Amino acid sequence: MDIKYNDYTERGLIRSGLNDVQGAYSWKVDSLVSGVSGDNIIGVEAPLWTETIVNGNDIEYMVSPRIVGVAKIA
């Protein structure tokens, strides 16, 4: 949840690339580790590290609506 949506997003980090809403909704968690199928996965996590977060509005901006995409995957 702490990754920037795009290059123009004021808050968030770029340490592992960008993550827009489309990326959150199309995440294929079972493709990350070879030999692991969706049946072997019991959950996912979506942490929000707060190095660049200043207030509650920033939290809402970074999490919404990506958290819905993660929840659908889980």
DSSP file (Angstrom, degrees, kcal/mol; ACC not computed):
  #  RESIDUE AA STRUCTURE BP1 BP2  ACC     N-H-->O    O-->H-N    N-H-->O    O-->H-N    TCO  KAPPA ALPHA  PHI   PSI    X-CA   Y-CA   Z-CA
    1    1 A M              0   0    0      0, 0.0    47,-0.2     0, 0.0    65,-0.1   0.000 360.0 360.0 360.0 -13.0    0.0    0.0    0.0
    2    2 A D        +     0   0    0     45,-0.7    11,-2.7    10,-0.1     2,-0.3   0.354 360.0 105.9 -96.9   7.3    3.0    2.3    0.4
    3    3 A I  B    S-a   13   0A   0      9,-0.3    11,-0.2    59,-0.1    15,-0.1  -0.684  79.1-104.1 -88.2 139.1    4.1    2.2   -3.3
    4    4 A K        -     0   0    0      9,-2.8    15,-2.8    -2,-0.3     8,-0.1  -0.243  15.3-139.2 -60.2 146.3    3.4    5.2   -5.5
    5    5 A Y  S    S-     0   0    0     13,-0.2     2,-0.3     1,-0.2    -1,-0.1   0.908  80.2 -22.1 -68.5 -44.5    0.6    5.0   -8.0
    6    6 A N  S >  S-     0   0    0     13,-0.1     3,-1.4    12,-0.1    -1,-0.2  -0.880  81.3 -78.1-154.5-178.9    2.6    6.8  -10.6
    7    7 A D  T 3  S+     0   0    0     -2,-0.3    -3,-0.0     1,-0.3     7,-0.0   0.711 125.8  53.3 -63.6 -19.9    5.6    9.1  -11.0
    8    8 A Y  T 3  S+     0   0    0     -4,-0.0     2,-0.3     0, 0.0    -1,-0.3   0.481  76.0 117.3 -97.2  -4.0    3.5   12.1  -10.0
    9    9 A T    <   -     0   0    0     -3,-1.4    -5,-0.1     1,-0.2     0, 0.0  -0.496  54.7-152.8 -66.8 126.8    2.2   10.7   -6.8
   10   10 A E  S    S+     0   0    0     -2,-0.3     2,-0.2    -6,-0.0    -1,-0.2   0.904  74.9  47.1 -70.4 -42.2    3.4   12.9   -3.9
   11   11 A R  S    S+     0   0    0     -8,-0.1     2,-0.1    47,-0.1    42,-0.1  -0.581  87.6  48.5 -98.5 161.3    3.3   10.2   -1.2
   12   12 A G  S    S-     0   0    0     -2,-0.2    -9,-0.3    -8,-0.1     2,-0.2  -0.312  73.2 -83.4 103.4 175.2    4.7    6.7   -1.3
   13   13 A L  B     -a    3   0A   0    -11,-2.7    -9,-2.8    -2,-0.1     3,-0.1  -0.741  10.2-155.6-119.4 163.2    7.8    4.9   -2.3
   14   14 A I    >   +     0   0    0     -2,-0.2     3,-2.0   -11,-0.2   -11,-0.1   0.193  54.7 122.4-120.0  13.0    9.3    3.6   -5.5
   15   15 A R  T 3  S+     0   0    0      1,-0.3     3,-0.1     0, 0.0    -1,-0.1   0.737  89.6  22.4 -55.3 -27.1   11.6    0.9   -4.1
   16   16 A S  T 3  S-     0   0    0      1,-0.6    -1,-0.3    -3,-0.1     2,-0.2  -0.017 122.9 -88.2-129.5  31.5    9.9   -1.9   -6.1
   17   17 A G    <   -     0   0    0     -3,-2.0    -1,-0.6     2,-0.0   -13,-0.3  -0.523  62.4 -48.6  96.3-166.8    8.3    0.0   -9.0
   18   18 A L        -     0   0    0     -2,-0.2     2,-0.3   -15,-0.1   -13,-0.2  -0.705  39.4-160.1-105.7 157.9    4.9    1.6   -9.2
   19   19 A N        -     0   0    0    -15,-2.8   -13,-0.1    -2,-0.3    47,-0.1  -0.776  13.5-179.0-142.7  94.4    1.5    0.1   -8.3
   20   20 A D     >  -     0   0    0     -2,-0.3     4,-1.8   -15,-0.1     5,-0.2  -0.226  47.3 -92.0 -83.3 180.0   -1.5    1.7   -9.8
   21   21 A V  H  > S+     0   0    0      1,-0.2     4,-2.1     2,-0.2     5,-0.2   0.903 126.4  54.8 -61.4 -42.5   -5.1    0.6   -9.1
   22   22 A Q  H  > S+     0   0    0      1,-0.2     4,-1.6     2,-0.2    -1,-0.2   0.902 107.0  51.5 -58.3 -41.5   -5.1   -1.7  -12.2
   23   23 A G  H  4 S+     0   0    0      1,-0.2     4,-0.4     2,-0.2    -1,-0.2   0.879 108.2  51.3 -63.4 -38.3   -2.0   -3.4  -10.8
   24   24 A A  H >< S+     0   0    0     -4,-1.8     3,-0.5     1,-0.2    -1,-0.2   0.880 113.1  45.0 -66.4 -37.9   -3.7   -4.0   -7.4
   25   25 A Y  H 3< S+     0   0    0     -4,-2.1    -1,-0.2     1,-0.2    -2,-0.2   0.747 116.8  44.3 -78.8 -23.2   -6.7   -5.5   -9.0
   26   26 A S  T 3< S+     0   0    0     -4,-1.6    -1,-0.2    -5,-0.2    -2,-0.2   0.274  77.3 138.2-106.2  12.0   -4.8   -7.7  -11.4
   27   27 A W    <   -     0   0    0     -3,-0.5     2,-0.9    -4,-0.4     3,-0.1  -0.383  41.0-155.7 -60.4 125.8   -2.2   -9.0   -9.0
   28   28 A K    >   +     0   0    0      1,-0.2     3,-2.0    -2,-0.1     4,-0.2  -0.762  15.5 177.8-106.0  83.5   -1.6  -12.7   -9.6
   29   29 A V  G >  S+     0   0    0     -2,-0.9     3,-1.2     1,-0.3     4,-0.3   0.801  76.2  59.4 -60.6 -31.8   -0.3  -13.8   -6.2
   30   30 A D  G 3  S+     0   0    0      1,-0.2    -1,-0.3     2,-0.1     6,-0.2   0.521  97.0  62.6 -78.3  -2.5    0.0  -17.5   -7.2
   31   31 A S  G <  S+     0   0    0     -3,-2.0    -1,-0.2     1,-0.1    -2,-0.2   0.442  83.3  79.7 -96.3  -0.8    2.4  -16.6  -10.0
   32   32 A L  S <  S+     0   0    0     -3,-1.2     2,-0.5    -4,-0.2    -1,-0.1   0.809  96.0  38.2 -78.2 -30.2    5.1  -15.2   -7.7
   33   33 A V  S >  S-     0   0    0     -4,-0.3     3,-1.6     3,-0.2    -1,-0.2  -0.981  86.9-124.5-126.0 122.1    6.6  -18.6   -6.6
   34   34 A S  T 3  S+     0   0    0     -2,-0.5     3,-0.1     1,-0.2    -3,-0.1  -0.367  95.4  23.8 -65.6 142.0    6.9  -21.5   -9.0
   35   35 A G  T 3  S+     0   0    0      1,-0.2     2,-0.5    -5,-0.1    -1,-0.2   0.419  96.8 110.2  84.9  -1.3    5.2  -24.7   -7.9
   36   36 A V    <   -     0   0    0     -3,-1.6    -3,-0.2    -6,-0.2    -1,-0.2  -0.929  49.2-166.5-109.7 123.8    2.8  -22.8   -5.6
   37   37 A S    >   -     0   0    0     -2,-0.5     3,-1.7    -3,-0.1     4,-0.3  -0.567  38.6-101.0-101.3 169.2   -0.9  -22.8   -6.7
   38   38 A G  G >  S+     0   0    0      1,-0.3     3,-1.2    -2,-0.2    -1,-0.1   0.783 119.8  65.7 -58.8 -27.8   -3.7  -20.7   -5.4
   39   39 A D  G 3  S+     0   0    0      1,-0.2    -1,-0.3    -9,-0.1    -3,-0.0   0.741  98.3  54.0 -66.5 -22.4   -4.8  -23.7   -3.3
   40   40 A N  G <  S+     0   0    0     -3,-1.7     2,-0.5   -10,-0.0    -1,-0.2   0.494  91.9  86.4 -89.5  -4.2   -1.6  -23.4   -1.3
   41   41 A I    <   +     0   0    0     -3,-1.2     3,-0.1    -4,-0.3   -11,-0.0  -0.856  47.5 178.4-103.4 124.8   -2.1  -19.8   -0.4
   42   42 A I        -     0   0    0     -2,-0.5     2,-0.3     1,-0.3    -1,-0.1   0.492  64.2 -22.0-104.0  -4.1   -4.2  -19.0    2.7
   43   43 A G        -     0   0    0      2,-0.0     2,-0.3    30,-0.0    -1,-0.3  -0.962  51.4-133.4 175.8 171.1   -3.9  -15.2    2.7
   44   44 A V        -     0   0    0     -2,-0.3     2,-0.3    -3,-0.1    30,-0.0  -0.891  15.4-139.9-134.6 165.5   -2.0  -12.1    1.6
   45   45 A E        -     0   0    0     -2,-0.3    -2,-0.0     2,-0.0     0, 0.0  -0.948   7.1-166.1-128.5 155.3   -0.9   -9.0    3.4
   46   46 A A        -     0   0    0     -2,-0.3    24,-0.0   -45,-0.0    -2,-0.0  -0.647  19.2-168.8-138.5  76.7   -0.9   -5.4    2.2
   47   47 A P        -     0   0    0      0, 0.0   -45,-0.7     0, 0.0     2,-0.5  -0.291  13.5-151.3 -71.5 152.8    1.3   -3.3    4.6
   48   48 A L        -     0   0    0    -47,-0.2     2,-0.2   -46,-0.1    15,-0.0  -0.893  10.5-161.4-122.5  98.1    1.4    0.5    4.6
   49   49 A W        -     0   0    0     -2,-0.5     3,-0.3     1,-0.1   -37,-0.1  -0.591   9.9-147.3 -77.2 144.6    4.8    1.7    5.7
   50   50 A T    >   +     0   0    0     -2,-0.2     3,-0.6     1,-0.2    -1,-0.1   0.021  58.2 119.6-111.8  27.6    4.5    5.3    6.8
   51   51 A E  T 3  S+     0   0    0      1,-0.2    -1,-0.2   -49,-0.0    -2,-0.0   0.852  93.5  28.9 -58.5 -33.3    7.8    7.0    6.0
   52   52 A T  T 3  S+     0   0    0     -3,-0.3     2,-0.4   -50,-0.1    -1,-0.2   0.361  95.6 110.0-109.6   4.1    6.1    9.4    3.6
   53   53 A I    <   +     0   0    0     -3,-0.6     3,-0.1     1,-0.2    -3,-0.0  -0.679  34.1 172.1 -85.8 131.1    2.7    9.6    5.3
   54   54 A V        -     0   0    0     -2,-0.4     2,-0.3     1,-0.3    -1,-0.2   0.754  60.3  -8.8-106.4 -35.8    1.9   12.9    7.0
   55   55 A N  S >> S-     0   0    0      1,-0.0     4,-1.5     0, 0.0     3,-0.5  -0.875  80.1 -78.9-153.3-178.5   -1.8   12.6    8.0
   56   56 A G  H 3> S+     0   0    0     -2,-0.3     4,-2.4     1,-0.2     5,-0.2   0.820 121.6  60.3 -61.4 -33.5   -5.0   10.5    7.8
   57   57 A N  H 3> S+     0   0    0      1,-0.2     4,-2.4     2,-0.2    -1,-0.2   0.885 102.9  52.5 -62.5 -37.7   -5.8   11.9    4.3
   58   58 A D  H <> S+     0   0    0     -3,-0.5     4,-2.4     2,-0.2    -1,-0.2   0.901 108.2  50.9 -63.8 -40.9   -2.5   10.4    3.0
   59   59 A I  H  X S+     0   0    0     -4,-1.5     4,-2.3     1,-0.2     5,-0.3   0.947 111.6  47.0 -60.9 -48.5   -3.4    7.0    4.5
   60   60 A E  H  X S+     0   0    0     -4,-2.4     4,-2.5     1,-0.2    -2,-0.2   0.904 112.5  50.3 -60.8 -41.9   -6.8    7.1    2.8
   61   61 A Y  H  < S+     0   0    0     -4,-2.4    -1,-0.2     1,-0.2    -2,-0.2   0.907 114.3  43.4 -63.5 -42.9   -5.3    8.2   -0.5
   62   62 A M  H  < S+     0   0    0     -4,-2.4    -1,-0.2    -5,-0.2    -2,-0.2   0.849 121.7  37.9 -73.5 -34.2   -2.6    5.5   -0.5
   63   63 A V  H  X S+     0   0    0     -4,-2.3     4,-2.6    -5,-0.2     5,-0.3   0.887  92.7 107.1 -87.5 -41.8   -5.0    2.7    0.6
   64   64 A S  T  < S-     0   0    0     -4,-2.5   -43,-0.1    -5,-0.3    -1,-0.0  -0.696  92.0  -2.1 -87.9 134.7   -8.2    3.5   -1.3
   65   65 A P  T >> S+     0   0    0      0, 0.0     3,-1.2     0, 0.0     4,-1.0  -0.931 122.1  70.2 -96.9  11.8   -9.2    1.9   -3.7
   66   66 A R  H 3> S+     0   0    0      1,-0.3     4,-2.0     2,-0.2     3,-0.3   0.840  90.7  64.3 -60.3 -33.1   -6.2   -0.5   -3.9
   67   67 A I  H 3X S+     0   0    0     -4,-2.6     4,-2.4     1,-0.2    -1,-0.3   0.827  97.3  57.0 -61.8 -30.0   -7.2   -2.3   -0.7
   68   68 A V  H <> S+     0   0    0     -3,-1.2     4,-2.0    -5,-0.3    -1,-0.2   0.907 106.1  49.8 -66.1 -40.9  -10.4   -3.5   -2.4
   69   69 A G  H  X S+     0   0    0     -4,-1.0     4,-1.5    -3,-0.3    -2,-0.2   0.909 111.9  47.4 -62.9 -42.5   -8.3   -5.1   -5.1
   70   70 A V  H  X S+     0   0    0     -4,-2.0     4,-2.3     1,-0.2    -2,-0.2   0.903 110.2  53.1 -65.3 -40.9   -6.2   -6.9   -2.5
   71   71 A A  H  < S+     0   0    0     -4,-2.4    -1,-0.2     1,-0.2    -2,-0.2   0.877 106.1  53.2 -63.1 -37.4   -9.3   -8.0   -0.6
   72   72 A K  H  < S+     0   0    0     -4,-2.0    -1,-0.2     1,-0.2    -2,-0.2   0.870 110.3  47.9 -65.3 -35.5  -10.7   -9.5   -3.8
   73   73 A I  H  <        0   0    0     -4,-1.5    -2,-0.2     1,-0.2    -1,-0.2   0.898 360.0 360.0 -69.8 -41.2   -7.6  -11.5   -4.3
   74   74 A A     <        0   0    0     -4,-2.3    -1,-0.2    -5,-0.1    -2,-0.2   0.500 360.0 360.0 -68.1 360.0   -7.4  -12.7   -0.7
